[in-house]
Amino acid sequence: MSKSISDIDKNLKIETNIQEKDIVFFDASRPPFDVYGLIKDDESGRSFVRMKKADAEKVNEGVEVLSTNTSGGRLRFKTDSRYVAIKVVSEKTGFMPHMTMSGSSGFDMYEKTLGEYIYTASFLTDWDLANFAKNGGYENITYFTEKRLRDLTLNFPHYNSVEKLYIGIEKGSVIEHGGEYSRKNPIVFYGSSITQGGCASRPGNAYANIISRRYDTDILNLGFSGSGKGERAIAEYIAGLDMNVFVYDYDYNADNAEYLEKTHKPMFDIIRKAHPNTSIIIMSMPKLRLNDEEKRRKAVIKSTYDNAINSGDKNVYFIPGDEIFKIHGGDSCTVDGCHPNDLGFMCMADAISDVLDKIFN
């Protein structure tokens, strides 16, 4: 069994209000825990970020701030403990009137059994919420009905920055590395608040995380609320990443159609030059009915796709955003006419899956 923090340094014993006498906590940033979709930034001293500060600040101020939000982050491990607890040290962020706290600031957990992911728990309760509002962090515990080895995945919050994360299990239990993804090269998603996860009711319901489970693939979520602008700096950063598929949609964050004309095709060209054989999926804004300006924006995005096809590119795909919510619920797919709810995110995942099935098959 791996050593806990308190085994290594008695001064770092984790204080907890959880009433389990045999609980022992482990630092989730260390083995045997495997972190996906997040990296450590020694400059800022953070263990869970989507981009290092030095890279993020080259893009814009919003990206610099939001890159510390842990959207798309996942923690994988195996244990036979009768319970799993978490203790989160975080900042007081993520409070929004149109998004649940379990989505913006909570964790949820899935178990991989027989090739399927089964929802287990959402780590945020009313008590946690009150404590979170006061202190920034919280702790919680979920129990299992039987003791057996489980392959678990924890999804990180969409709109909160996690400074430290500790996993608590029953003393003497197995704790080991989780199963690896069958597709190790990640699908990279770039876009707006919708890509970041607004407004899923819990982390696992955002479309990028649905895709990750559906295809057992690693992902990297580079959605930045209000700050996905398609600048050259972010295009060059993404071009430098190792990836399986690239999906981008920053339509909502572009100032207007003219701005898209200046940035959308150049972003595609930068990434295509660095990844000549990588599949690229282009989306326009997911909205049921478009006004005239939004139709012009869609035409600009579609022209990027058309130009690529006409130049002989056989690895580019276009998803018209105004068709996405017709898949399931129509007007029932958003919380405010813009940000998808869980049903809207399922529509987005299904629309992207139609393309991924072609790519992977």
C-alpha positions in Angstrom: 0.0 0.0 0.0 1.2 3.5 -0.8 2.2 5.8 2.0 -0.2 8.6 3.0 0.9 12.2 3.6 0.7 11.7 7.4 3.0 8.6 7.0 5.6 10.7 5.3 5.3 13.9 7.4 3.3 13.8 10.7 3.0 17.6 10.4 1.0 17.2 7.3 -1.8 15.0 8.8 -5.1 15.8 7.2 -7.7 17.2 9.6 -11.2 16.1 8.7 -14.7 16.2 10.1 -15.6 12.9 8.4 -16.7 10.4 11.1 -14.6 7.4 10.0 -12.0 6.3 12.5 -10.0 4.2 10.0 -9.8 6.8 7.2 -6.4 7.7 5.7 -5.9 10.5 3.2 -3.5 10.6 0.2 -2.3 13.5 -1.9 -4.0 13.2 -5.3 -1.2 15.0 -7.1 1.1 12.0 -6.4 1.3 8.4 -7.5 -0.5 6.1 -7.6 -3.1 8.6 -8.7 -3.1 9.5 -12.4 -4.2 13.0 -13.4 -5.5 13.6 -16.9 -6.3 16.9 -18.7 -4.4 19.0 -16.1 -0.7 19.8 -15.6 1.5 21.0 -12.8 2.8 24.6 -13.1 6.0 25.0 -10.9 6.0 28.8 -11.6 2.6 29.4 -10.1 2.9 26.6 -7.6 -0.3 25.0 -8.7 -0.7 21.2 -9.2 -3.9 21.3 -11.3 -4.0 23.7 -14.2 -5.0 23.5 -17.9 -2.2 25.7 -19.1 0.9 27.0 -17.5 0.8 30.7 -16.5 3.6 31.6 -18.9 1.7 30.2 -21.8 -1.8 31.4 -20.8 -0.7 35.0 -20.2 0.4 35.2 -23.9 -3.2 34.7 -25.0 -5.4 37.1 -23.0 -6.2 38.0 -19.4 -9.3 35.8 -19.4 -7.3 32.7 -20.4 -4.7 33.5 -17.8 -7.3 33.5 -15.1 -9.5 30.6 -16.4 -6.7 28.3 -17.2 -6.5 27.5 -13.5 -10.2 26.3 -13.6 -10.0 22.5 -13.7 -12.6 21.8 -16.5 -11.9 18.5 -18.2 -9.5 17.3 -15.5 -9.8 13.7 -14.4 -8.3 11.6 -11.6 -8.0 7.8 -12.1 -7.2 5.2 -9.5 -8.2 1.7 -8.2 -9.3 0.9 -4.7 -11.2 -1.8 -2.8 -12.1 0.6 0.0 -15.7 0.5 1.3 -15.8 4.2 0.8 -14.0 7.1 -1.0 -13.8 10.6 0.5 -12.4 13.8 -0.9 -11.0 16.9 0.8 -10.7 19.9 -1.5 -8.7 23.0 -0.9 -9.9 25.6 -3.4 -10.7 29.2 -4.1 -14.1 30.8 -3.6 -15.0 30.8 -7.3 -17.8 29.3 -9.4 -20.8 31.0 -7.9 -23.3 31.7 -10.8 -27.1 32.1 -10.9 -27.6 29.8 -13.9 -25.3 26.9 -13.0 -25.5 24.4 -10.2 -22.6 24.4 -7.7 -22.2 20.7 -8.3 -21.4 21.6 -11.9 -19.2 24.6 -11.3 -17.4 23.5 -8.2 -18.2 19.9 -7.5 -16.5 16.6 -8.3 -18.4 13.5 -9.6 -17.2 10.0 -9.8 -17.7 7.1 -12.2 -16.8 3.4 -12.0 -15.6 1.5 -15.0 -17.3 -1.9 -15.0 -17.6 -4.3 -18.0 -16.6 -1.5 -20.4 -19.3 0.9 -19.1 -19.1 3.9 -16.7 -21.6 3.9 -13.9 -22.4 7.1 -12.0 -21.4 6.8 -8.4 -21.5 10.1 -6.5 -21.5 13.9 -6.7 -19.2 15.4 -4.1 -21.1 18.5 -3.1 -23.9 18.7 -0.5 -25.8 21.6 1.2 -23.3 21.4 4.1 -20.4 21.4 1.7 -21.9 24.5 -0.1 -22.1 26.4 3.2 -18.6 25.5 4.1 -17.4 26.2 0.6 -18.9 29.7 0.7 -17.1 30.4 4.0 -13.7 28.7 3.5 -13.4 27.9 -0.2 -12.8 24.2 0.3 -15.0 21.2 1.3 -15.0 17.5 2.0 -17.4 14.7 1.4 -17.6 10.9 1.4 -19.5 8.2 -0.6 -20.0 4.6 0.4 -20.2 1.4 -1.6 -22.5 -1.5 -1.0 -19.8 -4.1 -1.2 -16.0 -4.3 -0.8 -14.3 -5.1 -4.1 -11.7 -3.5 -6.4 -13.1 -0.6 -8.4 -11.6 1.3 -11.3 -12.6 4.9 -10.5 -12.6 8.2 -12.4 -13.2 11.6 -10.7 -14.1 14.5 -12.8 -12.8 17.9 -11.6 -15.0 21.0 -11.3 -15.6 23.2 -14.4 -15.5 26.6 -12.9 -13.3 26.3 -9.8 -9.6 26.3 -9.2 -8.4 23.3 -7.1 -5.3 24.1 -5.1 -5.1 20.7 -3.3 -7.0 17.5 -3.5 -6.8 14.6 -1.0 -8.4 11.2 -1.4 -9.5 9.4 1.7 -9.9 5.6 1.9 -10.3 2.9 4.5 -7.0 2.1 6.2 -5.4 -1.1 4.8 -7.3 -0.9 1.5 -5.7 -1.4 -1.9 -4.8 1.9 -3.6 -3.2 1.7 -7.1 -3.0 3.2 -10.5 -6.3 3.2 -12.5 -6.7 1.8 -15.9 -5.2 3.6 -18.8 -7.3 5.1 -21.6 -7.5 3.0 -24.7 -6.9 6.2 -26.7 -4.0 7.8 -25.1 -3.6 10.8 -27.4 -6.2 13.3 -26.3 -9.0 14.9 -28.2 -8.4 18.6 -27.7 -11.5 20.9 -27.4 -11.2 24.6 -27.8 -13.9 27.2 -27.4 -16.1 29.3 -25.1 -17.9 28.9 -21.8 -19.9 26.1 -23.5 -16.8 24.1 -24.1 -15.6 24.9 -20.5 -18.8 23.2 -19.3 -21.4 25.9 -18.7 -24.0 25.0 -17.6 -23.8 21.2 -16.9 -25.4 20.1 -13.6 -22.2 18.2 -12.7 -18.8 17.7 -14.4 -19.5 14.4 -16.0 -22.4 15.8 -18.0 -20.4 18.3 -20.1 -20.1 17.2 -23.7 -16.3 16.8 -23.6 -16.5 14.5 -20.6 -19.3 12.5 -22.2 -17.1 12.0 -25.2 -14.2 10.9 -23.0 -16.3 8.2 -21.4 -18.0 7.1 -24.6 -14.7 6.5 -26.5 -12.5 5.7 -23.5 -10.2 8.5 -24.6 -8.1 11.1 -22.9 -9.2 14.7 -23.5 -7.9 18.3 -23.0 -10.5 21.0 -22.4 -9.4 24.4 -23.5 -12.7 26.1 -23.2 -12.4 29.6 -21.8 -15.6 31.4 -20.7 -15.9 34.7 -22.7 -12.2 34.4 -23.6 -12.1 31.9 -26.5 -11.0 34.4 -29.2 -9.0 32.3 -31.6 -5.8 34.5 -31.3 -2.6 33.4 -32.9 -1.0 32.7 -29.5 -3.6 30.1 -28.6 -3.5 28.6 -32.1 0.2 28.2 -31.9 -0.1 26.7 -28.4 -2.6 24.1 -29.6 -0.5 23.4 -32.7 2.3 22.4 -30.3 0.1 19.8 -28.6 0.1 16.1 -29.3 -3.5 15.2 -30.1 -5.7 12.6 -31.7 -8.6 14.9 -32.9 -9.1 18.7 -32.6 -12.5 20.2 -32.0 -13.1 23.9 -32.1 -16.0 26.3 -31.6 -15.4 29.8 -30.4 -18.2 31.4 -32.3 -20.0 32.8 -29.3 -16.8 34.6 -28.1 -16.0 36.2 -31.4 -16.9 39.9 -31.5 -18.7 39.6 -34.8 -18.5 38.0 -38.2 -15.6 40.3 -39.3 -13.6 39.1 -36.3 -14.2 35.5 -37.3 -13.0 36.3 -40.8 -9.7 37.5 -39.4 -9.1 34.6 -37.0 -11.0 31.4 -37.9 -9.3 30.3 -41.0 -5.8 31.5 -39.8 -6.3 29.3 -36.7 -7.2 26.3 -38.8 -4.2 26.9 -41.0 -1.7 27.1 -38.1 -3.0 23.9 -36.6 -3.3 22.1 -39.9 0.3 23.0 -40.8 1.6 21.4 -37.6 -0.8 18.5 -37.8 -1.3 17.6 -41.5 -3.1 14.3 -40.8 -5.0 15.1 -37.7 -8.8 15.1 -37.9 -10.3 18.6 -37.2 -13.9 19.1 -36.4 -15.3 22.6 -36.9 -18.5 23.7 -35.2 -20.6 26.9 -35.3 -22.5 28.1 -32.3 -25.1 25.6 -30.9 -28.3 27.6 -31.2 -31.6 26.5 -32.5 -32.6 29.7 -34.3 -30.0 32.2 -35.8 -30.4 35.9 -36.4 -28.9 37.5 -39.5 -25.6 38.3 -37.8 -25.3 34.7 -36.5 -26.0 33.4 -40.0 -23.1 35.5 -41.3 -20.9 34.1 -38.6 -21.9 30.5 -39.5 -21.1 31.3 -43.1 -17.6 32.5 -42.2 -17.0 29.3 -40.2 -18.4 27.1 -43.0 -16.1 28.9 -45.5 -13.1 27.6 -43.4 -14.3 24.1 -44.0 -15.1 24.7 -47.7 -11.7 26.1 -48.4 -10.1 23.1 -46.7 -12.2 20.6 -48.6 -11.5 22.5 -51.9 -7.8 22.3 -51.2 -8.0 18.5 -50.9 -8.1 18.2 -47.1 -9.8 14.9 -46.3 -9.6 15.1 -42.5 -11.8 18.1 -41.8 -15.5 18.0 -40.7 -18.2 20.6 -40.2 -21.0 20.5 -37.7 -23.7 23.2 -38.2 -24.5 24.4 -34.7 -28.1 25.3 -35.5 -28.8 21.6 -36.1 -27.4 20.2 -32.9 -30.3 20.8 -30.5 -32.8 19.3 -33.0 -31.3 15.9 -32.1 -33.2 15.6 -28.8 -35.0 18.5 -27.1 -35.0 21.7 -29.2 -35.9 24.6 -26.9 -35.4 22.5 -23.8 -31.6 22.2 -24.4 -30.4 25.4 -22.7 -30.6 27.2 -19.3 -30.7 30.7 -20.9 -31.0 30.4 -24.6 -27.2 30.1 -24.9 -25.6 27.7 -22.4 -26.6 24.1 -22.7 -28.1 22.1 -19.9 -27.5 18.4 -19.6 -29.8 17.6 -22.5 -28.1 20.1 -24.7 -24.7 18.7 -23.8 -25.9 15.2 -24.7 -27.0 16.6 -28.1 -23.6 18.1 -28.6 -21.9 14.8 -27.6 -24.1 12.9 -30.1 -23.4 15.3 -32.9 -19.7 15.0 -32.4 -19.9 11.3 -31.9 -21.5 10.9 -35.4 -18.3 12.4 -36.7 -15.9 10.6 -34.4 -17.5 7.3 -35.4 -16.4 8.0 -39.0 -12.9 9.1 -37.9 -12.3 6.1 -35.5 -13.8 3.5 -37.8 
